[in-house]
Amino acid sequence: MAGGRKTRLKQNDAAYLDLVLEPIRACATYRPKFGQGSKGRGLTLEQFQTLYQADPFYNWFGLNHPMMYAAHKAAGGMTSVYRQIGIGCERLFRTIVRDSLGLTDEDVTWAYEIVLPSGKSRILSLDGRVPLDRIVDKSRRDQFHKWMKMAADEVGVDPKVVATLDGTVFEVRQGYKSKDSKRQNADITNAATAYTKAYLPCAVIFSTQIDSDILYRYRSEKWVVITGIVDAKNPLISTYDFMRDVVGYDLAGFFKRNSDVLRREIEVVLRALLTPEDP
C-alpha cells in the first residue's frame, strides 16, 4: 500500500512540476523593450546597441555597453521570474485542490461580471474555488466546512453570515510585498463581492513574504490570509498546514522532494538573464 502511494506521488509530481516550471522557463528568453512598444519580444543586444548609439547623449556616456543591456535584462527578468513563479503556484494550487477534493475544472473556477461606468461589462476572476456541496467525500466536506467556520471566526465574520456561506474562493500569490493601492483596493472589492455570492475569500501566500501592513488590512477587511509558514500546526495561518490538514495534500513535502529540480531550473534562468547574449 505504501509503495503504491509513493508511486502515485511521483506520478503526480511530474505533472505538478510541469505546472510550476513551464511559466518559469519562459523567463530565460526575456528581452527588455527599452520603450519600443508593448508588442514583440523585445530588443536583442545588437538592436539595443544600435538604438543607444544613435542617441548622441546616451552614446557620449557609453550607455550602449553590453553590461548595460545585461542590467536591463536582469532587472526586468527578475520581476518576470517572481511573476511567473506566482502563475505557476496559482495553477498548481488549483490543480491540487481539484484532484485532492474530487472536484472538476468548473468547480475550482470562479469569476463574476461587473458593469463599468462606460456601460461595458468586464469579467473578474479569482484563482480558485471550493464549493462545499461539490466535495463528494463527506469527511472531507465536513473537515473543510469546519475550517471555513473557524477561519471566518478568526477574522471576525458574523456567525449569521458564516451560516450562509457555500464555499471558499482563493487568491493565490507567491508573495505579497507590493504597496500597490490599486491592487489592494481591487482585492478588497473582490472580497466584498465574494461575500455577496456566499463565498469566504481566502488569500493563499506560498512564501512568508507579505508586508505586515497588507496582512493587517486584508484581515481587517475579512479576508482569511494564510502564509508560507511550515509546520505551524495551524491551518488558519499556514498555507502548508491548510493544504495538508484540510485539502489532504502535503504541498510542503512536494516542494521538498523536488527542491533540487526547482533550484536547477531557476539557476538556468538566472544565468540566462545575467548575460547580455541570448541563450
C-alpha positions as CSV (number, residue, x, y, z in Angstrom):
1,M,0.0,0.0,0.0
2,A,2.8,2.4,1.0
3,G,4.7,1.6,-2.2
4,G,1.6,2.3,-4.3
5,R,1.1,5.6,-2.6
6,K,4.7,6.6,-3.3
7,T,4.3,5.7,-7.0
8,R,1.2,7.9,-7.2
9,L,3.0,10.7,-5.5
10,K,5.9,10.5,-8.1
11,Q,3.4,10.4,-11.0
12,N,1.6,13.5,-9.6
13,D,5.0,15.2,-9.0
14,A,5.8,15.1,-12.7
15,A,2.5,16.7,-13.7
16,Y,2.6,19.2,-10.9
17,L,6.2,20.2,-11.6
18,D,5.3,21.0,-15.2
19,L,2.6,23.4,-13.9
20,V,5.2,25.3,-11.9
21,L,8.2,25.1,-14.3
22,E,6.5,25.9,-17.6
23,P,6.0,29.6,-17.0
24,I,9.3,30.0,-15.2
25,R,11.3,28.6,-18.2
26,A,9.8,31.3,-20.4
27,C,11.8,33.9,-18.3
28,A,15.1,32.7,-19.8
29,T,14.2,34.3,-23.2
30,Y,13.2,37.6,-21.7
31,R,14.4,40.7,-23.6
32,P,13.9,44.3,-22.4
33,K,11.9,46.6,-24.7
34,F,13.6,49.9,-24.0
35,G,10.3,51.8,-24.6
36,Q,9.9,50.4,-28.1
37,G,6.3,49.5,-27.7
38,S,4.4,46.7,-25.9
39,K,4.3,44.3,-28.8
40,G,7.1,42.0,-29.9
41,R,9.7,40.0,-28.0
42,G,12.0,42.9,-27.1
43,L,15.3,44.1,-28.4
44,T,18.4,41.9,-28.9
45,L,21.8,43.1,-27.7
46,E,22.6,44.2,-31.3
47,Q,19.4,46.1,-31.6
48,F,19.9,47.8,-28.2
49,Q,23.3,49.0,-29.2
50,T,22.1,50.4,-32.5
51,L,19.3,52.2,-30.6
52,Y,21.7,53.7,-28.0
53,Q,24.5,54.5,-30.4
54,A,22.0,56.6,-32.4
55,D,21.2,58.7,-29.4
56,P,24.1,61.2,-29.0
57,F,23.6,61.7,-25.3
58,Y,23.5,58.0,-24.4
59,N,26.4,57.4,-26.7
60,W,28.5,60.1,-25.0
61,F,28.1,58.2,-21.7
62,G,28.8,54.8,-23.3
63,L,25.3,53.5,-22.3
64,N,25.4,51.2,-25.3
65,H,27.7,48.9,-23.3
66,P,26.7,45.2,-23.3
67,M,26.6,45.2,-19.5
68,M,24.0,48.0,-19.6
69,Y,21.9,45.7,-21.7
70,A,22.5,42.9,-19.2
71,A,21.5,45.1,-16.3
72,H,18.2,46.0,-18.0
73,K,17.7,42.3,-18.9
74,A,18.3,41.2,-15.3
75,A,16.1,43.9,-13.8
76,G,13.1,43.2,-16.0
77,G,13.8,39.5,-15.9
78,M,13.8,39.3,-12.1
79,T,10.3,40.8,-12.0
80,S,9.3,38.3,-14.6
81,V,10.7,35.4,-12.5
82,Y,8.6,36.4,-9.5
83,R,5.5,36.9,-11.7
84,Q,5.9,33.5,-13.4
85,I,6.5,31.7,-10.2
86,G,3.2,33.2,-9.0
87,I,1.5,32.0,-12.1
88,G,2.9,28.5,-11.6
89,C,1.8,28.4,-8.0
90,E,-1.7,29.5,-9.0
91,R,-2.0,26.7,-11.5
92,L,-0.5,24.2,-9.0
93,F,-2.9,25.2,-6.2
94,R,-6.0,25.0,-8.4
95,T,-5.0,21.6,-9.8
96,I,-4.1,20.1,-6.4
97,V,-7.4,21.3,-4.9
98,R,-9.3,19.8,-7.8
99,D,-7.5,16.4,-7.6
100,S,-7.5,16.1,-3.8
101,L,-11.1,17.1,-3.2
102,G,-12.5,15.3,-6.3
103,L,-13.7,18.5,-8.0
104,T,-13.9,19.4,-11.7
105,D,-12.2,22.2,-13.6
106,E,-15.5,24.1,-13.5
107,D,-15.8,23.6,-9.7
108,V,-12.5,25.2,-9.0
109,T,-13.0,28.2,-11.3
110,W,-14.7,31.4,-10.1
111,A,-15.5,34.6,-11.9
112,Y,-18.1,37.4,-11.8
113,E,-19.2,40.2,-14.1
114,I,-19.2,43.9,-13.3
115,V,-20.6,46.8,-15.3
116,L,-18.1,49.7,-15.8
117,P,-19.2,53.4,-15.7
118,S,-19.0,53.4,-19.6
119,G,-21.7,50.7,-19.6
120,K,-19.4,48.0,-20.8
121,S,-19.1,44.8,-18.8
122,R,-16.0,43.1,-17.5
123,I,-15.2,39.7,-16.2
124,L,-13.2,39.5,-13.0
125,S,-11.9,36.2,-11.5
126,L,-10.1,34.8,-8.5
127,D,-7.6,31.9,-8.7
128,G,-9.6,29.1,-7.2
129,R,-12.8,27.9,-5.6
130,V,-14.1,25.1,-3.4
131,P,-17.9,24.8,-3.4
132,L,-18.8,22.7,-0.3
133,D,-21.6,20.8,-2.0
134,R,-19.3,19.5,-4.7
135,I,-16.9,17.7,-2.3
136,V,-18.3,14.2,-2.5
137,D,-16.4,12.7,0.4
138,K,-18.4,13.6,3.5
139,S,-15.5,13.5,5.9
140,R,-13.5,15.8,3.6
141,R,-16.5,18.1,3.2
142,D,-17.1,18.3,7.0
143,Q,-13.4,19.0,7.6
144,F,-13.4,21.8,5.0
145,H,-16.6,23.3,6.4
146,K,-15.1,23.2,9.9
147,W,-12.0,25.0,8.7
148,M,-14.2,27.6,7.0
149,K,-16.2,28.4,10.2
150,M,-13.0,28.6,12.3
151,A,-11.2,30.8,9.7
152,A,-14.2,33.2,9.3
153,D,-14.5,33.5,13.1
154,E,-10.8,34.3,13.3
155,V,-11.2,37.4,11.1
156,G,-14.5,38.4,12.8
157,V,-17.1,37.4,10.3
158,D,-20.6,37.4,11.9
159,P,-21.8,33.9,12.6
160,K,-25.1,34.7,10.7
161,V,-23.0,35.4,7.6
162,V,-20.9,32.3,8.1
163,A,-24.0,30.2,8.1
164,T,-24.9,31.4,4.6
165,L,-21.5,30.6,3.0
166,D,-21.5,27.9,0.3
167,G,-17.7,27.6,0.0
168,T,-14.4,29.4,-0.3
169,V,-12.8,31.4,-3.2
170,F,-9.0,31.9,-3.3
171,E,-6.5,34.4,-4.4
172,V,-3.0,32.8,-4.8
173,R,0.3,34.6,-4.6
174,Q,3.9,33.5,-4.3
175,G,4.5,36.6,-2.0
176,Y,2.9,40.0,-1.4
177,K,5.2,42.9,-0.7
178,S,3.9,45.4,-3.1
179,K,2.2,48.6,-1.7
180,D,0.2,49.0,-4.9
181,S,-3.0,50.5,-3.5
182,K,-4.9,49.8,-6.8
183,R,-4.2,46.1,-6.4
184,Q,-5.2,46.2,-2.7
185,N,-8.5,48.0,-3.5
186,A,-9.3,45.5,-6.2
187,D,-8.8,42.7,-3.7
188,I,-11.0,44.4,-1.1
189,T,-13.7,44.7,-3.8
190,N,-13.3,41.0,-4.7
191,A,-13.7,40.1,-1.0
192,A,-16.9,42.1,-0.7
193,T,-18.3,40.5,-3.9
194,A,-17.3,37.0,-2.7
195,Y,-19.4,37.5,0.5
196,T,-22.4,38.6,-1.6
197,K,-22.0,35.4,-3.6
198,A,-21.9,33.3,-0.4
199,Y,-18.2,32.6,-0.6
200,L,-15.5,33.1,2.0
201,P,-12.5,34.9,0.5
202,C,-9.0,33.5,1.3
203,A,-5.6,34.7,0.2
204,V,-3.1,31.9,-0.1
205,I,0.5,33.1,0.1
206,F,3.1,30.4,-0.7
207,S,6.0,32.3,0.9
208,T,6.3,34.2,4.2
209,Q,7.0,37.3,2.2
210,I,4.0,39.5,2.9
211,D,4.0,43.1,4.1
212,S,2.7,43.4,7.7
213,D,0.5,46.4,6.8
214,I,-1.1,44.5,3.9
215,L,-1.7,41.4,6.1
216,Y,-3.4,43.6,8.7
217,R,-5.5,45.4,6.2
218,Y,-6.7,42.3,4.4
219,R,-7.7,40.6,7.7
220,S,-9.5,43.7,8.8
221,E,-11.5,43.6,5.5
222,K,-12.5,40.0,6.4
223,W,-10.0,38.2,4.1
224,V,-8.7,35.0,5.5
225,V,-5.0,35.1,4.9
226,I,-2.7,32.0,5.1
227,T,1.0,32.3,4.5
228,G,4.0,30.0,3.9
229,I,4.8,29.1,7.4
230,V,5.9,25.5,7.6
231,D,4.8,23.2,10.5
232,A,2.9,25.9,12.4
233,K,0.3,23.2,13.2
234,N,-2.4,25.7,12.4
235,P,-4.3,25.6,9.1
236,L,-5.8,29.0,10.0
237,I,-2.5,30.8,9.4
238,S,-0.3,28.3,7.4
239,T,-0.7,27.6,3.7
240,Y,1.1,24.3,4.1
241,D,-0.9,23.2,7.2
242,F,-4.1,24.1,5.3
243,M,-3.1,22.0,2.3
244,R,-2.1,19.0,4.4
245,D,-4.8,19.0,7.0
246,V,-7.8,20.4,5.1
247,V,-7.2,19.8,1.4
248,G,-5.4,16.5,2.1
249,Y,-2.1,17.1,0.1
250,D,1.3,17.6,1.6
251,L,2.4,20.6,-0.5
252,A,5.5,21.3,1.6
253,G,6.5,17.7,1.0
254,F,6.1,18.2,-2.7
255,F,8.4,21.2,-2.7
256,K,11.0,19.5,-0.5
257,R,11.1,16.4,-2.8
258,N,11.6,18.5,-5.8
259,S,13.7,21.3,-4.5
260,D,16.8,20.2,-6.4
261,V,14.9,20.3,-9.7
262,L,13.4,23.7,-8.9
263,R,16.8,25.1,-7.9
264,R,18.5,23.9,-11.1
265,E,15.7,25.4,-13.3
266,I,16.0,28.7,-11.5
267,E,19.8,28.7,-11.9
268,V,19.4,28.2,-15.7
269,V,17.0,31.1,-15.9
270,L,19.2,33.4,-13.8
271,R,22.3,32.6,-15.8
272,A,20.5,33.5,-19.0
273,L,19.2,36.8,-17.5
274,L,22.6,37.9,-16.2
275,T,24.4,37.6,-19.5
276,P,24.0,40.1,-22.4
277,E,23.7,37.4,-25.1
278,D,20.6,35.4,-25.9
279,P,20.7,31.8,-24.5
